[in-house]
Amino acid sequence: MGYGTMLRSVRIEKEMSLRELSLRTDIDVAYLSRVERETINPPQNEELIDSINSALEIDEKLSLSLKDQASIDNKKIPSDIATNLSLVEGFPLFLRTVSNKKIDSEKLKKLTEFINERY
């Protein structure tokens, strides 16, 4: 599920119209519509995503999920993670290993759970 689909789902769950989201964020309704329909990439500006998340009044976990999905759709590493990459010496090796093993999203989810349980 892409960022736009996630955004639309959350907005509808919050019983908020696209126009209301536009008014709360001061973001053009046509732009938001194109993002939701995934005819354009999600915003790359984290302040814009934060504004949307704030207007939707969502919890931190969902907010991070939306930010992460926007980064995935834009083929970018989230900035909060990118700034910490240099702190983890073996991270490039880890990414290369995951990439070379062609781990699918389900296996990656299990790996994440494994790490969270043990560290």
Backbone as numpy.savetxt, mean C-alpha at the origin, in Angstrom:
# Nx Ny Nz CAx CAy CAz Cx Cy Cz
-5.26 -8.04 -5.33 -6.10 -6.88 -5.33 -5.21 -5.64 -5.33
-5.43 -4.75 -6.27 -4.64 -3.54 -6.39 -5.09 -2.44 -5.45
-4.30 -1.37 -5.41 -4.60 -0.25 -4.53 -5.98 0.34 -4.80
-6.30 0.56 -6.05 -7.59 1.17 -6.39 -8.76 0.34 -5.91
-8.67 -0.97 -6.10 -9.73 -1.88 -5.66 -9.84 -1.85 -4.14
-8.69 -1.85 -3.47 -8.69 -1.77 -2.00 -9.31 -0.45 -1.54
-8.91 0.64 -2.17 -9.42 1.95 -1.81 -10.94 2.00 -1.96
-11.43 1.55 -3.09 -12.88 1.54 -3.33 -13.60 0.70 -2.27
-13.05 -0.45 -1.97 -13.66 -1.34 -0.98 -13.76 -0.67 0.39
-12.69 -0.04 0.82 -12.68 0.64 2.12 -13.66 1.82 2.09
-13.63 2.60 1.03 -14.52 3.76 0.92 -15.98 3.34 1.00
-16.33 2.28 0.29 -17.71 1.80 0.29 -18.08 1.25 1.68
-17.14 0.53 2.29 -17.38 0.00 3.63 -17.65 1.14 4.62
-16.97 2.27 4.41 -17.15 3.44 5.27 -18.38 4.27 4.86
-19.09 3.77 3.85 -20.29 4.44 3.34 -20.01 5.90 2.95
-18.91 6.06 2.23 -18.48 7.39 1.80 -18.51 7.46 0.28
-19.10 8.49 -0.24 -19.13 8.65 -1.70 -17.76 9.12 -2.18
-17.52 8.95 -3.45 -16.28 9.41 -4.04 -16.18 10.93 -3.93
-17.30 11.60 -4.11 -17.34 13.06 -4.00 -16.98 13.51 -2.58
-17.50 12.79 -1.57 -17.19 13.14 -0.19 -15.70 12.94 0.10
-15.14 11.85 -0.40 -13.70 11.63 -0.23 -12.92 12.75 -0.90
-13.36 13.15 -2.05 -12.72 14.24 -2.78 -12.76 15.54 -1.96
-13.91 15.84 -1.38 -14.05 17.06 -0.58 -13.18 17.01 0.68
-13.12 15.85 1.32 -12.33 15.70 2.56 -10.84 15.79 2.31
-10.40 15.42 1.11 -8.96 15.37 0.82 -8.49 16.49 -0.09
-9.44 17.21 -0.69 -9.12 18.24 -1.68 -8.36 17.64 -2.87
-8.76 16.41 -3.22 -8.21 15.71 -4.38 -9.31 15.61 -5.42
-9.00 15.89 -6.65 -9.98 15.89 -7.74 -10.73 14.56 -7.81
-12.06 14.64 -7.88 -12.90 13.44 -7.90 -12.59 12.57 -9.12
-12.29 13.19 -10.26 -11.97 12.42 -11.47 -10.68 11.63 -11.28
-9.71 12.25 -10.63 -8.45 11.56 -10.35 -8.70 10.36 -9.44
-9.45 10.57 -8.36 -9.76 9.47 -7.43 -10.50 8.35 -8.15
-11.40 8.71 -9.04 -12.15 7.71 -9.80 -11.22 6.87 -10.67
-10.29 7.54 -11.34 -9.33 6.80 -12.19 -8.43 5.89 -11.35
-8.05 6.37 -10.17 -7.24 5.54 -9.27 -8.03 4.30 -8.86
-9.28 4.51 -8.46 -10.11 3.38 -8.02 -10.36 2.38 -9.14
-10.52 2.88 -10.35 -10.75 1.98 -11.49 -9.45 1.39 -12.01
-8.34 1.84 -11.42 -7.00 1.37 -11.76 -6.64 1.62 -13.23
-7.16 2.75 -13.74 -6.75 3.17 -15.09 -5.47 4.00 -15.02
-5.13 4.45 -13.80 -3.85 5.11 -13.56 -3.26 4.50 -12.29
-1.97 4.69 -12.12 -1.29 4.18 -10.93 -1.74 4.95 -9.70
-1.63 4.32 -8.54 -1.96 5.03 -7.31 -0.99 6.18 -7.07
-1.36 7.08 -6.16 -0.42 8.18 -5.87 0.91 7.65 -5.39
1.98 8.33 -5.78 3.31 7.98 -5.28 3.68 8.84 -4.09
3.01 9.96 -3.95 3.24 10.89 -2.86 2.59 10.34 -1.59
3.41 10.05 -0.58 2.88 9.46 0.66 1.95 10.43 1.39
2.19 11.73 1.25 1.30 12.70 1.90 -0.11 12.61 1.32
-0.20 12.36 0.03 -1.50 12.20 -0.62 -2.20 10.94 -0.11
-1.45 9.85 0.01 -2.02 8.61 0.53 -2.42 8.80 1.99
-1.59 9.49 2.77 -1.93 9.76 4.17 -3.20 10.59 4.27
-3.37 11.54 3.36 -4.58 12.36 3.35 -5.82 11.50 3.08
-5.71 10.60 2.13 -6.81 9.69 1.81 -7.11 8.80 3.01
-6.07 8.21 3.58 -6.25 7.32 4.73 -6.87 8.05 5.92
-6.43 9.27 6.14 -6.98 10.07 7.23 -8.46 10.38 7.00
-8.80 10.74 5.78 -10.19 11.04 5.45 -11.08 9.82 5.63
-10.51 8.64 5.38 -11.28 7.40 5.54 -11.38 6.96 7.00
-10.58 7.59 7.86 -10.59 7.28 9.29 -10.36 5.78 9.54
-9.26 5.29 9.01 -8.95 3.86 9.13 -7.83 3.67 10.15
-7.71 2.44 10.64 -6.68 2.15 11.63 -5.30 2.05 10.96
-4.28 2.00 11.80 -2.90 2.01 11.30 -2.57 0.80 10.44
-3.08 -0.36 10.82 -2.80 -1.58 10.06 -3.34 -1.47 8.64
-4.57 -1.03 8.49 -5.16 -0.88 7.16 -4.47 0.24 6.39
-4.11 1.29 7.09 -3.39 2.39 6.47 -2.07 1.91 5.87
-1.32 1.10 6.63 -0.06 0.55 6.13 -0.30 -0.39 4.95
-1.37 -1.17 5.01 -1.69 -2.08 3.90 -1.94 -1.30 2.61
-2.68 -0.20 2.72 -2.95 0.63 1.54 -1.65 1.26 1.03
-0.83 1.77 1.94 0.46 2.36 1.53 1.33 1.32 0.83
1.40 0.13 1.43 2.22 -0.93 0.84 1.71 -1.32 -0.54
0.39 -1.43 -0.69 -0.17 -1.80 -1.99 0.11 -0.72 -3.02
0.04 0.54 -2.63 0.38 1.63 -3.55 1.83 1.50 -4.00
2.72 1.19 -3.06 4.13 0.99 -3.41 4.31 -0.19 -4.35
3.62 -1.28 -4.07 3.70 -2.46 -4.94 3.23 -2.12 -6.34
2.07 -1.45 -6.43 1.53 -1.10 -7.74 2.45 -0.15 -8.50
3.17 0.71 -7.76 4.10 1.66 -8.38 5.50 1.07 -8.54
5.66 -0.21 -8.14 6.94 -0.91 -8.23 8.05 -0.14 -7.51
7.71 0.29 -6.28 8.66 1.02 -5.46 8.69 0.41 -4.06
9.80 0.60 -3.38 9.91 0.18 -1.99 9.37 1.32 -1.14
8.49 1.03 -0.17 7.97 2.10 0.68 9.12 2.87 1.32
8.97 4.19 1.41 10.07 5.04 1.87 10.52 4.71 3.29
9.59 4.33 4.17 10.00 4.00 5.53 10.87 2.76 5.57
10.67 1.86 4.62 11.50 0.66 4.53 12.81 0.99 3.83
12.73 1.77 2.77 13.92 2.11 2.00 14.97 2.81 2.86
14.53 3.67 3.77 15.49 4.38 4.62 16.17 3.44 5.60
15.55 2.30 5.88 16.13 1.35 6.83 16.92 0.23 6.15
16.89 0.16 4.84 17.59 -0.91 4.14 19.07 -0.94 4.46
19.68 0.23 4.57 21.11 0.27 4.85 21.43 -0.23 6.25
20.44 -0.25 7.14 20.67 -0.71 8.50 20.72 -2.22 8.59
20.16 -2.89 7.62 20.13 -4.35 7.62 21.11 -4.84 6.57
22.29 -5.21 7.02 23.39 -5.55 6.13 23.05 -6.66 5.13
22.30 -7.67 5.57 22.01 -8.81 4.70 20.75 -8.68 3.87
20.12 -7.52 3.92 18.84 -7.38 3.23 18.93 -7.58 1.72
19.92 -7.02 1.05 20.01 -7.28 -0.40 20.12 -8.78 -0.72
20.90 -9.52 0.09 21.02 -10.96 -0.10 19.66 -11.64 0.10
18.93 -11.22 1.13 17.61 -11.78 1.38 16.67 -11.53 0.20
16.65 -10.30 -0.30 15.78 -9.98 -1.45 16.16 -10.79 -2.68
17.47 -10.92 -2.91 17.93 -11.68 -4.07 17.54 -13.15 -3.94
17.66 -13.69 -2.74 17.30 -15.09 -2.49 15.81 -15.31 -2.73
14.99 -14.44 -2.19 13.53 -14.54 -2.38 13.20 -14.44 -3.86
13.85 -13.51 -4.55 13.61 -13.32 -5.97 14.03 -14.54 -6.79
15.21 -15.09 -6.48 15.72 -16.25 -7.22 14.89 -17.50 -6.99
14.31 -17.61 -5.80 13.49 -18.80 -5.48 12.08 -18.67 -6.04
11.76 -17.50 -6.57 10.43 -17.25 -7.15 9.32 -17.63 -6.16
9.45 -17.09 -4.95 8.47 -17.36 -3.90 7.19 -16.62 -4.21
6.08 -17.36 -4.24 4.79 -16.72 -4.52 4.28 -16.01 -3.26
3.18 -15.28 -3.40 2.68 -14.46 -2.29 2.26 -15.31 -1.10
1.74 -16.50 -1.32 1.31 -17.36 -0.21 2.53 -17.83 0.60
3.59 -18.25 -0.10 4.80 -18.68 0.60 5.47 -17.49 1.31
5.41 -16.33 0.70 5.98 -15.15 1.32 5.21 -14.79 2.59
3.90 -14.95 2.56 3.08 -14.70 3.74 3.47 -15.67 4.86
3.67 -16.93 4.52 4.08 -17.93 5.52 5.47 -17.61 6.08
6.37 -17.16 5.22 7.70 -16.78 5.66 7.62 -15.60 6.63
6.78 -14.64 6.32 6.59 -13.48 7.19 6.05 -13.92 8.55
5.07 -14.81 8.54 4.52 -15.32 9.80 5.59 -16.05 10.60
6.42 -16.84 9.92 7.51 -17.56 10.57 8.45 -16.57 11.26
8.84 -15.53 10.56 9.75 -14.53 11.13 9.10 -13.82 12.30
7.83 -13.44 12.15 7.13 -12.74 13.23 6.99 -13.59 14.48
6.81 -14.89 14.31 6.66 -15.78 15.47 7.97 -15.99 16.21
9.07 -15.93 15.50 10.35 -16.29 16.11 11.24 -15.11 16.47
10.96 -13.93 15.96 11.85 -12.78 16.22 11.11 -11.60 16.75
